[in-house]
Amino acid sequence: MSENHDRMRVNEIDLLRFIAVIMVILFHYGFRAYAADDYIKMDYTLIAPIARYGRFGVELFFIISGFVILMTADRGGFGTFVVSRASRLYPAFWVCCTITFLVKLFFGGDRFPTSIIQYLKNMTMFGNRLNSSSVDGVYWSLYYEINFYIIISLILLAGKIHRINRILWFWLFLTPIVNYFKWDILRENLVTQYSVYFIAGASYFLIWKHGISLERCIMIVLCWAYALMLLEPEVAFFNIHYHTDTNIWVTKALVTSYFVAMMFIVLRKTGSFGQLRWVFLGGLTYPAYLLHQHVGYIIINRLYPMLNMHVVFWGMVFFMLLVSFVIHQFIEKPSSRWMKHSLTRLSERVASLWFASKKRLAGTLSQ
């Protein structure tokens, strides 16, 4: 497979990202906020029976991350990967975290408290490791994502990315063991609650790049089977917490559809549909995910019941997508380019100084 072909954008991934974020937004506005924790006063029963399944859109995000992050790692070394991820994640996160903090500070009241210390810790994207609660509830998934990035970074740093297949097998082997014995440190650092989705996504990338093989298919099937097992206690807890009756088989079918869709994509079986460019929708995904929850709840509480609930609900969905477009187009894209350029120059400078110091040390020792 040619280098140019490897570097093609996978158009369908952008569409899947957008579908996942819409699922999550509908879940938060149409079910989660009213069902538990007293976040909003508006009970939008029209879509609640469907919207509750949007909680499991996050699993689709994790599969996509497994695919995209391994693709990124495959294109360069440790420094390139770190620069790519930092410039991709931080600009939009800083903007959305700041907006959320300010909205909560001035309009959140007792229901949505915040503090400057919480905000500053969250701005590092390592708030959980700094013993801080999140400025917004959606950040929980970012912590799993970042741990996955750290795993890939360490593999790159060790120069073992060419052994990624063996590493994925070892990770998959450890996952049920760590979960069974509840080794908390390993569960956190190896993200074993959701690792099968990252592993599956990475395996899909290997199929996309190198072609299908029995070994890769077996790995994906094992990931899928264990994912369905993990859904059972998760759905049981979900039903208790939200006082609902989410159907486990519908949830399993939904997650299964993610695995099937990804297989069609990596085998390039989407036909002319795969030629369509969804980059615009994909660009909305990250800021929309980061910004919509607590800011949306606060605005909904301000507007309802003063306005009709249908107007409030769908207006808020549209408003969040519009704001996300503005952030992506006019802040995230230029900031990411500038940050990537600056970090690349910095990393090159650091590398140059490192090699120069090693050369001087070698010369000194040889005298």
C-alpha positions as CSV (number, residue, x, y, z in Angstrom):
1,M,0.0,0.0,0.0
2,S,1.5,3.4,-1.0
3,E,2.5,6.0,1.5
4,N,0.0,8.5,0.0
5,H,-2.8,6.0,0.3
6,D,-1.9,5.4,4.0
7,R,-2.2,9.1,4.6
8,M,-5.6,9.5,3.1
9,R,-8.3,10.9,5.4
10,V,-10.9,8.3,6.4
11,N,-14.0,10.3,5.6
12,E,-16.4,8.0,7.4
13,I,-14.6,8.5,10.8
14,D,-15.6,12.2,10.7
15,L,-19.3,11.2,10.3
16,L,-19.0,8.6,13.1
17,R,-17.6,11.3,15.4
18,F,-20.5,13.5,14.7
19,I,-23.0,10.8,15.3
20,A,-21.3,10.0,18.6
21,V,-21.4,13.5,19.8
22,I,-25.1,14.0,18.8
23,M,-25.9,10.8,20.7
24,V,-24.2,12.2,23.8
25,I,-25.8,15.6,23.5
26,L,-29.3,14.1,23.2
27,F,-28.6,11.9,26.1
28,H,-27.6,14.8,28.4
29,Y,-30.4,17.1,27.3
30,G,-33.1,14.5,26.7
31,F,-32.6,12.1,29.6
32,R,-29.6,12.4,31.9
33,A,-30.0,15.9,33.3
34,Y,-33.6,15.3,34.4
35,A,-33.4,11.7,35.4
36,A,-30.8,12.1,38.1
37,D,-28.8,14.7,40.1
38,D,-31.4,17.5,39.6
39,Y,-29.5,19.2,36.8
40,I,-32.5,20.6,34.9
41,K,-36.2,21.1,35.4
42,M,-37.3,20.1,31.9
43,D,-38.4,16.6,31.4
44,Y,-38.3,16.1,27.6
45,T,-40.2,12.8,27.5
46,L,-40.6,13.0,23.7
47,I,-37.1,11.4,23.1
48,A,-36.1,10.2,26.5
49,P,-36.7,6.5,25.8
50,I,-34.3,6.8,22.8
51,A,-32.0,9.5,24.2
52,R,-30.9,7.3,27.2
53,Y,-29.0,5.1,24.8
54,G,-26.9,8.0,23.8
55,R,-24.8,7.4,27.0
56,F,-23.2,4.6,25.0
57,G,-22.0,6.9,22.3
58,V,-18.8,7.3,24.3
59,E,-17.8,3.8,23.5
60,L,-17.9,4.7,19.8
61,F,-15.6,7.6,20.6
62,F,-13.1,5.2,22.2
63,I,-13.1,2.9,19.2
64,I,-12.5,5.9,16.9
65,S,-9.6,7.1,19.2
66,G,-8.0,3.7,19.0
67,F,-8.0,3.9,15.2
68,V,-7.0,7.6,14.9
69,I,-4.3,7.6,17.6
70,L,-2.5,4.6,16.2
71,M,-2.7,6.2,12.8
72,T,-1.0,9.3,14.3
73,A,1.6,7.2,16.1
74,D,2.4,5.4,12.8
75,R,3.3,8.6,11.1
76,G,6.2,9.7,13.3
77,G,8.1,9.2,16.5
78,F,7.5,10.2,20.1
79,G,8.1,14.0,19.6
80,T,5.9,14.2,16.6
81,F,3.1,12.3,18.4
82,V,3.2,14.5,21.5
83,V,3.2,17.7,19.4
84,S,0.3,16.4,17.3
85,R,-1.8,15.4,20.3
86,A,-1.1,18.5,22.4
87,S,-1.8,20.9,19.5
88,R,-5.0,19.0,18.7
89,L,-6.4,18.8,22.2
90,Y,-5.3,21.9,24.2
91,P,-6.5,24.9,22.2
92,A,-10.2,23.9,22.1
93,F,-10.1,22.5,25.6
94,W,-8.7,25.7,27.1
95,V,-11.4,27.7,25.3
96,C,-14.3,25.4,26.3
97,C,-13.1,24.9,29.8
98,T,-12.8,28.7,30.3
99,I,-16.3,29.3,28.9
100,T,-17.7,26.6,31.1
101,F,-15.9,28.0,34.2
102,L,-17.1,31.6,33.6
103,V,-20.7,30.5,32.9
104,K,-20.8,28.4,36.1
105,L,-19.0,31.1,38.1
106,F,-21.5,33.8,37.2
107,F,-24.7,31.8,36.5
108,G,-24.2,28.3,38.0
109,G,-25.3,29.1,41.6
110,D,-25.4,26.3,44.1
111,R,-26.4,23.7,41.5
112,F,-23.2,24.2,39.4
113,P,-20.4,25.3,41.8
114,T,-16.9,25.9,40.7
115,S,-13.7,27.6,41.9
116,I,-10.5,29.1,40.5
117,I,-8.4,26.3,41.9
118,Q,-10.6,23.7,40.2
119,Y,-10.4,25.7,36.9
120,L,-6.6,26.0,37.0
121,K,-6.1,22.3,37.8
122,N,-8.6,21.3,35.0
123,M,-6.7,23.5,32.5
124,T,-3.8,21.1,32.6
125,M,-6.1,18.3,31.4
126,F,-4.8,16.3,34.4
127,G,-7.4,17.5,36.9
128,N,-8.1,13.9,38.1
129,R,-4.5,13.3,38.9
130,L,-4.4,16.6,40.8
131,N,-7.3,15.5,43.0
132,S,-9.7,17.9,41.4
133,S,-13.3,17.4,40.4
134,S,-14.1,18.3,36.8
135,V,-15.3,21.7,35.6
136,D,-17.7,19.8,33.4
137,G,-18.9,16.2,33.8
138,V,-18.0,15.2,30.2
139,Y,-14.3,15.4,31.1
140,W,-14.4,11.9,32.6
141,S,-13.9,10.3,29.2
142,L,-10.9,12.6,28.4
143,Y,-9.0,11.1,31.3
144,Y,-9.4,7.6,29.8
145,E,-8.3,9.1,26.4
146,I,-5.3,10.7,27.9
147,N,-4.2,7.5,29.7
148,F,-4.4,5.8,26.3
149,Y,-2.3,8.5,24.8
150,I,0.3,8.0,27.5
151,I,0.4,4.3,26.7
152,I,1.0,5.0,23.1
153,S,3.6,7.6,24.0
154,L,5.6,5.2,26.1
155,I,5.5,2.6,23.3
156,L,6.9,5.2,20.9
157,L,9.5,6.4,23.4
158,A,10.7,2.8,23.8
159,G,10.9,2.5,20.1
160,K,8.5,-0.5,20.1
161,I,5.7,0.7,17.9
162,H,6.6,-1.9,15.3
163,R,5.6,-4.5,17.9
164,I,2.2,-2.9,18.5
165,N,0.4,-6.2,17.6
166,R,2.1,-8.1,20.4
167,I,1.5,-5.2,22.8
168,L,-2.2,-5.1,21.9
169,W,-2.5,-8.8,22.6
170,F,-0.7,-8.5,26.0
171,W,-3.0,-5.5,26.9
172,L,-6.1,-7.5,25.9
173,F,-4.8,-10.5,28.0
174,L,-4.3,-8.3,31.0
175,T,-7.6,-6.5,30.8
176,P,-10.0,-9.2,32.3
177,I,-7.4,-10.2,34.8
178,V,-6.9,-6.7,36.1
179,N,-10.7,-6.1,36.2
180,Y,-11.4,-9.4,38.0
181,F,-8.9,-8.7,40.8
182,K,-9.7,-5.0,40.9
183,W,-6.2,-3.8,40.9
184,D,-7.1,-0.1,41.0
185,I,-3.7,1.3,39.9
186,L,-3.5,-0.9,36.9
187,R,-7.2,-0.4,36.1
188,E,-6.6,3.4,36.0
189,N,-3.4,3.4,34.0
190,L,-4.3,0.6,31.6
191,V,-7.9,1.9,31.3
192,T,-9.1,-1.6,31.5
193,Q,-12.8,-0.6,31.9
194,Y,-12.7,0.6,28.3
195,S,-9.4,-0.8,26.9
196,V,-11.2,-3.3,24.6
197,Y,-12.6,-0.3,22.6
198,F,-9.1,1.3,22.2
199,I,-7.6,-2.1,21.3
200,A,-10.3,-2.8,18.8
201,G,-9.9,0.6,17.2
202,A,-6.1,0.1,16.9
203,S,-6.8,-3.3,15.3
204,Y,-9.1,-1.7,12.8
205,F,-6.3,0.6,11.9
206,L,-3.9,-2.3,11.3
207,I,-6.5,-3.9,9.0
208,W,-7.0,-0.5,7.2
209,K,-3.2,-0.2,6.7
210,H,-2.0,-3.8,6.2
211,G,-5.2,-5.7,5.3
212,I,-7.4,-8.2,7.0
213,S,-6.0,-11.2,8.7
214,L,-7.3,-14.0,10.9
215,E,-5.3,-12.8,13.9
216,R,-6.7,-9.3,13.7
217,C,-10.2,-10.5,13.3
218,I,-9.8,-12.8,16.3
219,M,-8.6,-9.8,18.4
220,I,-11.5,-7.7,17.3
221,V,-14.0,-10.5,18.1
222,L,-12.5,-11.0,21.5
223,C,-12.7,-7.3,22.2
224,W,-16.3,-7.2,21.1
225,A,-17.2,-10.2,23.2
226,Y,-15.6,-8.8,26.3
227,A,-17.2,-5.4,25.7
228,L,-20.6,-7.0,25.7
229,M,-19.8,-8.7,29.0
230,L,-18.7,-5.4,30.5
231,L,-22.0,-3.8,29.4
232,E,-24.1,-5.9,31.7
233,P,-22.9,-4.5,35.1
234,E,-22.7,-1.0,33.5
235,V,-26.3,-1.1,32.2
236,A,-27.4,-2.5,35.6
237,F,-25.8,0.4,37.4
238,F,-27.1,2.8,34.8
239,N,-30.7,1.6,35.4
240,I,-30.4,1.9,39.1
241,H,-28.9,5.4,39.1
242,Y,-31.3,6.8,36.6
243,H,-34.4,4.9,37.6
244,T,-34.9,3.5,34.2
245,D,-35.2,0.2,32.3
246,T,-32.6,0.4,29.6
247,N,-32.7,-2.8,27.6
248,I,-29.4,-4.7,27.7
249,W,-30.0,-6.3,24.4
250,V,-30.6,-3.0,22.6
251,T,-27.4,-1.7,24.2
252,K,-25.4,-4.7,23.1
253,A,-26.9,-4.3,19.6
254,L,-25.9,-0.7,19.5
255,V,-22.3,-1.4,20.6
256,T,-22.2,-4.3,18.1
257,S,-23.2,-1.8,15.3
258,Y,-20.0,0.2,16.1
259,F,-17.8,-2.8,15.5
260,V,-19.7,-3.7,12.3
261,A,-19.5,-0.2,11.0
262,M,-15.8,0.1,11.6
263,M,-15.2,-3.2,9.8
264,F,-17.0,-2.0,6.7
265,I,-15.0,1.2,6.8
266,V,-11.5,-0.4,7.2
267,L,-12.4,-2.9,4.5
268,R,-13.4,0.0,2.3
269,K,-16.9,-1.5,1.7
270,T,-18.8,1.8,2.1
271,G,-18.9,2.4,-1.6
272,S,-19.6,6.0,-2.8
273,F,-20.6,6.9,0.7
274,G,-17.0,6.7,1.7
275,Q,-16.0,9.2,-0.9
276,L,-18.2,11.9,0.7
277,R,-16.3,14.4,2.9
278,W,-17.6,14.9,6.4
279,V,-14.7,16.9,7.7
280,F,-17.0,19.9,8.5
281,L,-19.1,17.7,10.8
282,G,-16.1,16.1,12.3
283,G,-14.6,19.5,13.2
284,L,-17.6,20.3,15.3
285,T,-17.3,17.2,17.4
286,Y,-14.6,18.1,19.9
287,P,-15.8,21.6,21.0
288,A,-19.4,20.4,21.0
289,Y,-18.5,17.5,23.3
290,L,-16.5,19.7,25.7
291,L,-18.9,22.6,25.9
292,H,-22.5,21.3,25.7
293,Q,-23.2,19.7,29.1
294,H,-23.1,22.2,32.1
295,V,-23.3,25.3,29.9
296,G,-26.3,23.8,28.2
297,Y,-28.0,22.8,31.5
298,I,-27.6,26.3,32.9
299,I,-29.1,27.9,29.7
300,I,-32.0,25.4,29.6
301,N,-32.8,26.3,33.2
302,R,-32.9,30.0,32.3
303,L,-35.1,29.5,29.3
304,Y,-37.6,26.8,30.6
305,P,-40.5,27.0,31.4
306,M,-40.5,30.6,30.0
307,L,-40.2,29.1,26.5
308,N,-41.8,26.0,24.9
309,M,-39.7,22.9,25.8
310,H,-39.4,21.9,22.1
311,V,-38.0,25.3,21.2
312,V,-35.6,25.1,24.2
313,F,-34.4,21.6,23.5
314,W,-33.8,21.7,19.8
315,G,-32.7,25.4,20.0
316,M,-30.1,24.4,22.5
317,V,-28.8,21.5,20.3
318,F,-28.5,23.9,17.3
319,F,-27.0,26.6,19.5
320,M,-24.2,24.3,20.8
321,L,-23.4,23.2,17.2
322,L,-23.3,26.8,16.1
323,V,-21.0,27.8,18.9
324,S,-18.8,24.8,18.3
325,F,-18.5,25.8,14.6
326,V,-17.3,29.3,15.7
327,I,-14.8,27.8,18.2
328,H,-13.5,25.3,15.7
329,Q,-13.3,27.6,12.7
330,F,-12.0,30.8,14.3
331,I,-10.1,29.7,17.4
332,E,-9.3,26.0,17.4
333,K,-7.9,25.7,13.8
334,P,-5.6,28.7,13.8
335,S,-4.5,28.1,17.4
336,S,-3.7,24.5,16.7
337,R,-1.7,25.4,13.7
338,W,0.3,28.0,15.6
339,M,0.8,25.6,18.6
340,K,1.9,22.8,16.4
341,H,4.4,25.0,14.6
342,S,5.8,26.4,17.9
343,L,6.0,23.0,19.6
344,T,7.7,21.5,16.5
345,R,10.4,24.1,16.5
346,L,10.8,23.7,20.3
347,S,11.1,19.9,20.0
348,E,13.6,20.3,17.2
349,R,15.7,22.7,19.3
350,V,15.6,20.4,22.3
351,A,16.6,17.4,20.2
352,S,19.5,19.4,18.7
353,L,20.7,20.4,22.1
354,W,20.4,16.8,23.3
355,F,22.4,15.3,20.5
356,A,25.0,18.1,20.8
357,S,25.4,17.4,24.5
358,K,25.8,13.7,23.9
359,K,28.4,14.4,21.2
360,R,30.4,16.6,23.6
361,L,30.1,14.0,26.4
362,A,31.3,11.3,24.0
363,G,34.3,13.5,23.0
364,T,35.2,14.2,26.6
365,L,35.1,10.5,27.5
366,S,37.3,9.5,24.6
367,Q,40.1,11.9,25.6
